[in-house]
Amino acid sequence: MLKLARIFFLQHPVAFAVFTGAVVEVTSLGVGLLLIQAHGSGWPWWFHGIVIASITGSMAALITWLYAREMKRHEVQVRAGERMSHEVCNALQIL
């Protein structure tokens, strides 16, 4: 399942962008509601904003980093396959 999702997001970067936006939005909403429920109006509004922005920014950065790492891994695999193809073609030409 994870491999299928990885392949899907590599082929459809717009779907990945929508997924990242949805995760950030849900995280922001969840953290905001938890902060309001836990502390009510006892803390200033700007503190809630800083906490929410920090957590959602971290989530977006983590998801983007994982995607970039996967793209780099995919690129290395493709280049290794291309190199192998050239080596095989050269060997066949000699024969």
C-alpha positions in Angstrom: 0.0 0.0 0.0 2.8 2.4 0.9 4.7 1.5 -2.3 1.5 2.2 -4.3 1.1 5.6 -2.7 4.7 6.4 -3.3 4.4 5.6 -7.0 1.1 7.5 -7.3 2.6 10.7 -5.7 5.8 10.5 -7.9 3.6 10.4 -11.0 1.1 13.0 -9.9 2.8 16.0 -8.1 -0.5 17.9 -8.0 -2.1 15.1 -6.0 0.8 15.3 -3.6 0.4 19.1 -3.3 -3.3 18.6 -2.5 -2.5 15.9 0.0 0.1 18.1 1.7 -2.4 21.0 1.9 -5.0 18.7 3.4 -2.6 17.3 6.1 -1.5 20.9 7.0 -5.1 22.0 7.2 -6.3 19.1 9.3 -3.3 19.5 11.6 -3.8 23.2 12.0 -7.5 22.7 12.8 -6.8 19.8 15.2 -4.0 21.7 17.1 -6.1 24.8 17.3 -9.1 23.0 18.8 -6.9 21.1 21.2 -5.3 24.3 22.4 -8.6 26.0 22.9 -10.0 23.0 24.7 -7.0 22.6 26.9 -6.3 26.2 27.8 -9.5 28.1 26.8 -9.0 31.8 26.6 -6.4 31.8 29.4 -3.5 32.2 26.9 -3.2 35.1 24.5 -4.3 34.6 20.9 -0.9 35.2 19.5 0.6 32.3 21.5 -2.0 29.9 20.0 -1.1 31.3 16.5 2.6 30.7 17.1 2.0 27.1 18.3 -0.3 26.3 15.4 2.0 27.8 12.8 5.0 26.0 14.2 3.4 22.6 14.2 1.7 22.9 10.8 4.9 24.3 9.3 6.9 21.4 10.7 4.4 19.0 9.2 4.6 20.6 5.8 8.4 20.6 5.9 8.5 16.9 6.9 6.1 15.9 4.2 8.0 17.9 1.6 11.4 16.5 2.8 10.1 13.0 2.5 8.8 13.6 -1.0 12.1 15.2 -2.1 14.0 12.3 -0.7 11.8 9.9 -2.6 12.2 11.9 -5.8 16.0 11.8 -5.4 15.9 8.0 -4.8 13.8 7.5 -7.9 16.1 9.7 -10.0 19.1 7.6 -8.9 17.3 4.4 -9.8 16.4 5.7 -13.2 20.0 6.8 -13.9 21.3 3.5 -12.8 18.9 1.8 -15.2 20.0 4.1 -18.0 23.7 3.4 -17.3 23.0 -0.3 -17.4 21.1 0.0 -20.7 24.1 1.8 -22.3 26.5 -0.8 -21.0 24.3 -3.6 -22.4 23.9 -1.9 -25.8 27.7 -1.3 -26.0 28.4 -4.9 -25.2 25.9 -6.1 -27.9 27.4 -3.8 -30.5 30.8 -5.4 -29.9 29.3 -8.9 -30.4 
